[in-house]
Amino acid sequence: FGLGLELEAAGGRLREVQNARMGRALQRLSAELYSRDTHFVLELVQNADDNTYAPGVLPSLEFVIEPGTITVLNNEVGFSESNLRALCDVGRSTKSAALGYIGQKGIGWKSVFRITEAPSVHSRGFHVEFDLRTHKDLGYILPTWKPLSPNTSSNDHGSDVVSTAASGA
């Protein structure tokens, strides 16, 4: 992403221009691709259907709705590094139509940004937040590692997505 790198003045300006260009493209893609605020529910159900589960485990997906927060719990085996890298990209899915997955475009998860500016993911030791408030439009793809809060399970098995509602959502 070029963040934190020391570049000469011209290189720094080029990085800023490229990051702004990428940010605008990400914002437009997210806003125009999913015109309904509720589309994220369909995408998360689809992701749960595509997830991998331990042998003998009955897949479950739970939406916990509280004032200002939606937490989505799924008892999948949990994220791998490649799954997290896919969230940090556009169009780079870990899914393949040849393997029977429903989703495969690598953009569906970003529909959560219709309802929040800072969704977080907790899965198999990964605890990250994608924050538009801090990183502007690069927040769609730039994760911030988060320490576990007392309210968050360590979740060594399964995945949680926590969305705090954006203003007006």
N, C-alpha and C positions, 0 to 999 in steps of 0.2 A: 504494500500500500504506500510505501514511501514515508510513513510516519516515523518521526524520530531520527531520520537520517540527516546527516550534515551534508548539504550540497552547496556548490557555489551558487551565487545569486541567480544566474540564468537557469540552472538545474532546479533550484527551489521554486522558481516561478513556473517552470514547466510542470513540475509535480503538482503544484496547486491548481493549475489549469486542468490537468488530466483528472485529478481527484474531483474537481468541481463538475467536469463533464460526465464522469462516471456517476457521481451522485445524482445529477439531474436525470440521467437515464434510468437509474434505479428507482427514483421517486416516481417518475412517469410510468414506468412499467408496473409498479405496485399499485398506483392509483387507478390506472386505466384498465389493467387486466382484470381486476376484481372490483366491479362497480358497487357491489353490495357489501355492507359491513358484516353480514352474517355468513359470507362465503367461507370464512376461516373454519367454521364448524365442519363443513363438508370436507375441506382439505385435511383437517386433523383426523376425521373419521377415515378418510382414504389412506392417510399415512399409517394409522393403526392397523388397517387391513393389510397393508404392505409390509408391516414389521415382522420381525422374526421372534418366535416364542420358544421357550424351553419345551422339550418333549413332555407331554402330559399336562401342560398348562392350558387352561381355558382362557383365551384372550379376553381381556376386559379393557374398557375405556370409560373413564368417569370424568364428567365435567362438574367441578365444584364451583358454584357461583355464590360469591359473597359481595357485599357492597364495594364497588370499585375494583374488584379482582375476580378473574376467572383462572382456576387452576385445572389443568387437564392431566389426568393420571392414566398411565398405560403400563401394563405389566409385561411389556416386551423384554427381551434380553438386555436392552440398553444400547446406547450409541457406541460405535467404534470411532476411531480417529477419522476414518474416511467419511462417516456420516456427518461428523461435525464440520469437516472441511467442505462438504457439500452445502451445508447451511450458510457457509461463508462465501458462497459463490452464486453465480446465476447460470442456470443451464447445465450444471455439472452434477447430475443426479447419480446416486449409487444404485439406482434401480434400472432394470432393463425389461423391455416388453417381452423379450424372449424368455424371461424367467417367470412371467405371469403377474408382474406388478401392475397395478392400476395406474399409479403415478409414475412419471418418468421424465418430466420436463425440467425438473430442478428449480422450479419457481413457486410451487404451491404454498410452501410454508410461509413465504413472505406475505401471504394474505393476512396474517395476524397483525400486520402493521396498519390495517384498516381500523383496528380497535385499540391499539396501544402504540406508544412511542418507544417502549422499552421492554419487549418480551424477554423472558429469561428461560433457559433450558437447564435442567438438572438431570443428568443421566450418567450412570456408570462412572462416577468420578469427575465428569465434566460439569462445571457450574459456570455458565456464561450468560451474559446479557448483551443484547443488541440494542444500542441506545442512540436514537436519533437526536435526543436532546444534547448529548455530549459530542457525538461525532457527525452531527448533521446528516446528510443523505448517505454518507459512508456507513452510518449505523445499520443499514440494511445488511451489510456483509462483514462489518468489523466487530468481532466479539470483544467484550471486556470480561476477563476472568473475575468471578465473584466468590468471596468467601461464603461459606454456609452461614445462614442466619439461624437463630434458635428455632424458628418456625419451619425450616426446610429440612427434609429428611436427607440423609447422605445418599440415598437411592443408588446403591450399588447394583440394583437389579430393577430394570424398568426405567421409565422416563416421565418427567414432569415438565410441563410447559406452564409458566406462570405469566399471565398478562394482567397488568394494571391498566385499567381503562384510561384512554387518552381523554383530555378535556373535551367535553361535549359528546363523548361516545356513549 
